[in-house]
Amino acid sequence: MEVAVLSAEAMKALAMGIAAGFGVLGPGVGLGILISKALEAIGRNPEAAGKVQATMFIGIAFVEALAIFALVVAFIIKFA
């Protein structure tokens, strides 16, 4: 009986790791692309740096929200 409980806990830990890992992988790549393109735009048109930075920070907030949601799901898996 104890082996089945340990196996269920192991599956929970595995599911938590997969949810957190893959859930943060996409936003990480997205942040890299977003910041890269924003810096490229500022390099091409330095006068528009203020507008580009404001838009970039809004985009960063939305992308980071996805990563936070993935971590919340991982913790729900752990404690449910």
C-alpha positions in Angstrom: 0.0 0.0 0.0 2.9 2.4 0.8 4.4 1.8 -2.6 1.3 3.1 -4.3 1.3 6.2 -2.3 4.9 6.9 -3.1 4.2 6.3 -6.8 1.3 8.8 -6.7 3.5 11.4 -5.1 6.2 10.7 -7.7 3.7 11.3 -10.5 2.6 14.5 -8.9 6.2 15.7 -8.7 6.8 14.7 -12.4 3.7 16.5 -13.5 4.6 19.6 -11.6 8.1 19.6 -13.2 6.7 19.2 -16.7 4.0 21.8 -16.2 6.5 24.3 -14.8 9.2 23.5 -17.3 7.2 23.6 -20.5 5.0 26.4 -19.2 8.1 28.7 -18.7 9.9 27.6 -21.8 7.5 29.4 -24.2 7.5 32.7 -22.4 11.3 32.6 -22.1 11.7 32.2 -25.8 9.0 34.9 -26.4 10.8 37.3 -24.1 14.0 36.8 -26.0 12.3 37.5 -29.3 10.3 40.5 -28.0 13.3 42.2 -26.5 15.5 41.5 -29.6 13.0 43.0 -32.0 12.4 46.0 -29.7 16.2 46.7 -29.6 16.3 46.3 -33.4 13.5 48.8 -33.8 15.2 51.3 -31.5 18.5 50.8 -33.4 16.7 51.6 -36.7 14.7 54.5 -35.4 16.2 56.0 -32.2 13.6 58.8 -32.1 10.8 56.3 -31.5 12.7 54.8 -28.5 10.1 56.0 -25.9 7.1 54.5 -27.8 9.0 51.2 -28.5 10.0 50.9 -24.9 6.5 51.5 -23.6 5.1 48.9 -25.9 7.9 46.5 -25.0 7.2 46.8 -21.3 3.5 46.1 -21.9 4.4 43.0 -23.9 6.8 41.8 -21.3 4.1 42.1 -18.6 1.7 39.9 -20.8 4.4 37.3 -21.5 5.5 37.1 -17.8 1.8 36.6 -16.9 1.8 33.4 -18.9 4.9 32.1 -17.0 3.3 33.0 -13.7 0.1 31.1 -14.7 2.2 28.1 -15.5 3.9 28.2 -12.1 0.5 28.5 -10.4 -0.8 25.5 -12.2 2.4 23.6 -11.1 1.7 24.5 -7.5 -1.9 23.5 -7.8 -0.8 20.1 -9.1 1.6 19.8 -6.1 -0.8 20.7 -3.4 -4.0 19.2 -4.9 
